[in-house]
């Protein structure tokens, strides 16, 4: 299996309760590997030599434990933890990250209020630092919503060099109870699986999403199915 060398952000909006993830990588279809989330529970990004069990198991643990406790429990029982990278935010806005010491350099993370940024095989530390700075600025700007702030952070990481192998895929997920199509919690679920400029394409898709799912409760356009 290919390593999911990538950069991502998990975040929580305390005003709406929304939880979300934005991720980009030089791997096919990163959106089906890294992001996991559930409204009212938390959001998880599992990457590097990704242990995908961290997603469902972590979400179950988050029902009773904090993000930091879940990171410790997941990695503590994993013999491959040196190769793992993980970011979690819980439904109280508490965030935590983990970067194994055998993740491909540059690898590391930044944890802030209501968010965590992590990445590996990056152009440099500036990727996660720029993402964190942009997220703080966007979330405190008084404009937009969680999806906009996540995308702003991802774009900042992309502009700072991102995955040093290049670009291929990206995804943006926002979880809100009952706000998805048919009443699920996937308020926003956008993926770019294979593209020369995936973050730019993801931004275009978000604008399309705003056009077709304009209401706060994401009711589908009457002419769409």
C-alpha positions as CSV (number, residue, x, y, z in Angstrom):
1,X,0.0,0.0,0.0
2,X,1.3,3.5,-0.8
3,X,2.1,5.8,2.1
4,X,-0.3,8.7,2.6
5,X,2.3,11.4,2.8
6,X,0.2,14.4,3.1
7,X,-0.9,17.6,4.9
8,X,-4.2,18.0,6.7
9,X,-6.2,20.0,9.2
10,X,-9.0,18.9,11.6
11,X,-11.1,21.7,13.2
12,X,-14.2,22.6,15.2
13,X,-16.3,25.7,15.0
14,X,-17.6,26.5,18.5
15,X,-20.4,28.7,17.2
16,X,-22.1,26.1,15.0
17,X,-20.7,22.8,16.4
18,X,-19.4,21.9,13.0
19,X,-16.5,19.5,12.7
20,X,-14.3,19.2,9.6
21,X,-11.2,18.1,7.8
22,X,-9.3,19.3,4.8
23,X,-6.5,17.2,3.3
24,X,-4.2,17.1,0.2
25,X,-1.6,14.6,-1.0
26,X,0.4,13.1,-3.9
27,X,-1.6,9.9,-3.7
28,X,-4.7,8.8,-5.6
29,X,-8.0,9.4,-3.8
30,X,-6.8,10.7,-0.4
31,X,-10.4,11.4,0.5
32,X,-11.2,7.7,0.9
33,X,-8.3,7.1,3.3
34,X,-7.4,10.0,5.6
35,X,-10.7,11.8,6.8
36,X,-13.1,10.4,9.3
37,X,-15.7,12.2,11.3
38,X,-19.1,12.2,13.0
39,X,-21.3,15.2,14.0
40,X,-21.3,15.7,17.7
41,X,-18.3,13.4,18.2
42,X,-15.2,14.5,16.4
43,X,-13.0,14.6,13.3
44,X,-9.9,12.4,12.6
45,X,-7.1,12.5,10.0
46,X,-5.0,9.3,9.8
47,X,-2.0,9.5,7.5
48,X,1.6,8.6,6.7
49,X,1.5,4.7,6.8
50,X,-2.1,5.3,7.7
51,X,-3.8,3.0,10.1
52,X,-7.4,3.3,8.8
53,X,-8.7,1.6,12.0
54,X,-7.9,4.8,13.8
55,X,-10.9,6.3,12.1
56,X,-13.8,4.1,13.3
57,X,-12.2,3.1,16.5
58,X,-11.2,6.6,17.3
59,X,-14.7,8.0,16.7
60,X,-16.1,5.4,19.1
61,X,-13.5,6.3,21.7
62,X,-14.3,10.0,21.3
63,X,-17.8,9.4,22.6
64,X,-16.3,9.0,26.1
65,X,-12.7,10.4,25.9
66,X,-10.9,13.6,24.9
67,X,-8.9,14.0,21.7
68,X,-5.6,13.7,23.6
69,X,-6.7,10.6,25.4
70,X,-7.8,9.0,22.1
71,X,-4.5,9.8,20.4
72,X,-2.7,8.2,23.3
73,X,-4.9,5.1,23.3
74,X,-4.7,4.6,19.5
75,X,-1.0,5.0,19.2
76,X,-0.1,3.3,22.5
77,X,-1.5,0.0,21.3
78,X,-0.1,0.2,17.8
79,X,3.2,-1.6,17.1
80,X,3.5,0.5,13.9
81,X,3.0,3.9,15.7
82,X,6.5,5.1,14.6
83,X,5.2,5.3,11.1
84,X,1.8,6.8,11.9
85,X,0.6,10.4,11.8
86,X,-2.7,11.4,13.4
87,X,-4.8,14.5,14.1
88,X,-8.0,14.6,16.1
89,X,-10.4,17.3,17.3
90,X,-13.3,16.4,19.6
91,X,-16.8,17.9,19.9
92,X,-15.5,20.2,22.7
93,X,-12.9,21.7,20.4
94,X,-10.0,20.0,22.2
95,X,-7.4,19.0,19.6
96,X,-4.3,16.7,19.6
97,X,-1.8,15.4,17.1
98,X,0.8,12.6,16.9
99,X,3.8,12.3,14.5
100,X,5.7,9.0,14.7
101,X,9.5,9.4,14.6
102,X,9.8,7.3,11.4
103,X,7.4,9.4,9.3
104,X,9.1,10.8,6.2
105,X,10.7,14.2,6.7
106,X,9.8,16.9,6.9
107,X,7.1,15.7,9.3
108,X,5.4,17.4,12.2
109,X,2.3,19.1,13.5
110,X,0.8,22.2,15.1
111,X,-2.0,22.1,17.7
112,X,-4.1,25.2,18.3
113,X,-7.4,26.3,19.8
114,X,-10.1,24.2,18.1
115,X,-7.8,22.8,15.4
116,X,-4.7,20.6,14.6
117,X,-2.5,20.7,11.5
118,X,-0.2,17.8,10.6
119,X,1.9,16.7,7.6
120,X,4.7,14.5,6.5
121,X,7.0,14.4,3.5
122,X,6.5,18.1,3.3
123,X,8.6,20.8,1.6
124,X,9.3,22.1,5.1
125,X,8.0,23.1,8.5
126,X,6.6,26.3,6.9
127,X,3.8,24.2,5.4
128,X,2.1,23.4,8.8
129,X,3.1,26.8,10.2
130,X,1.4,28.7,7.3
131,X,-1.7,26.5,7.6
132,X,-2.0,27.1,11.3
133,X,-1.6,30.9,10.8
134,X,-4.1,31.1,8.0
135,X,-6.7,29.0,9.9
136,X,-6.4,31.3,13.0
137,X,-6.8,34.4,10.8
138,X,-9.7,33.0,8.8
139,X,-11.6,31.6,11.8
140,X,-11.3,34.9,13.6
141,X,-12.2,37.1,10.6
142,X,-15.9,37.0,11.2
143,X,-16.6,35.9,7.7
144,X,-17.3,32.5,6.1
145,X,-17.8,29.2,7.8
146,X,-15.7,26.2,8.7
147,X,-15.4,24.9,5.1
148,X,-14.0,28.3,4.0
149,X,-11.5,28.4,6.9
150,X,-10.4,24.8,6.3
151,X,-9.9,25.5,2.6
152,X,-8.0,28.7,3.3
153,X,-5.6,26.7,5.5
154,X,-5.2,23.9,2.9
155,X,-4.5,26.5,0.2
156,X,-1.8,28.1,2.4
157,X,-0.1,24.8,2.9
158,X,-0.3,24.1,-0.8
159,X,1.2,27.5,-1.6
160,X,4.0,26.9,1.0
161,X,5.1,23.8,-0.9
162,X,2.8,21.1,0.4
163,X,3.8,17.5,-0.3
164,X,7.3,17.7,-1.8
165,X,6.5,14.9,-4.3
166,X,3.9,17.0,-6.0
167,X,0.1,17.2,-6.2
168,X,-2.7,14.7,-7.0
169,X,-5.8,14.6,-4.7
170,X,-7.6,16.6,-2.0
171,X,-10.8,16.4,0.1
172,X,-13.0,18.6,2.2
173,X,-15.4,17.2,4.8
174,X,-17.7,19.1,7.2
175,X,-20.0,17.2,9.6
176,X,-23.2,18.7,10.9
177,X,-26.1,16.7,12.4
178,X,-28.9,16.2,9.9
179,X,-27.5,18.7,7.4
180,X,-26.4,16.3,4.7
181,X,-28.5,14.9,1.8
182,X,-31.3,12.7,3.1
183,X,-30.5,13.8,6.7
184,X,-27.0,12.3,7.1
185,X,-24.3,14.4,8.8
186,X,-22.1,15.0,5.8
187,X,-22.9,18.7,5.4
188,X,-20.0,19.0,2.9
189,X,-18.3,16.0,1.3
190,X,-16.1,17.1,-1.6
191,X,-13.3,15.0,-3.1
192,X,-10.8,15.5,-5.9
193,X,-9.2,12.1,-6.6
194,X,-6.8,12.8,-9.5
195,X,-6.0,16.3,-10.7
196,X,-2.9,18.4,-11.5
197,X,-4.1,21.2,-9.1
198,X,-6.4,19.4,-6.6
199,X,-6.6,22.2,-4.0
200,X,-7.6,24.7,-6.7
201,X,-10.2,22.2,-8.0
202,X,-11.5,21.7,-4.5
203,X,-12.0,25.4,-4.1
204,X,-14.1,25.4,-7.4
205,X,-16.2,22.5,-6.1
206,X,-16.9,24.3,-2.9
207,X,-18.3,27.3,-4.8
208,X,-20.4,24.9,-6.9
209,X,-21.6,23.3,-3.6
210,X,-22.6,26.8,-2.3
211,X,-24.7,27.3,-5.4
212,X,-26.6,24.1,-5.4
213,X,-26.9,23.7,-1.6
214,X,-27.3,27.3,-0.6
215,X,-29.5,27.0,2.6
216,X,-27.9,26.5,6.0
217,X,-29.7,23.1,6.2
218,X,-28.3,22.0,2.8
219,X,-31.6,21.3,1.1
220,X,-30.9,20.1,-2.5
221,X,-31.8,22.2,-5.5
222,X,-35.3,21.3,-6.6
223,X,-34.1,20.4,-10.0
224,X,-31.3,18.0,-8.8
225,X,-31.4,14.5,-7.5
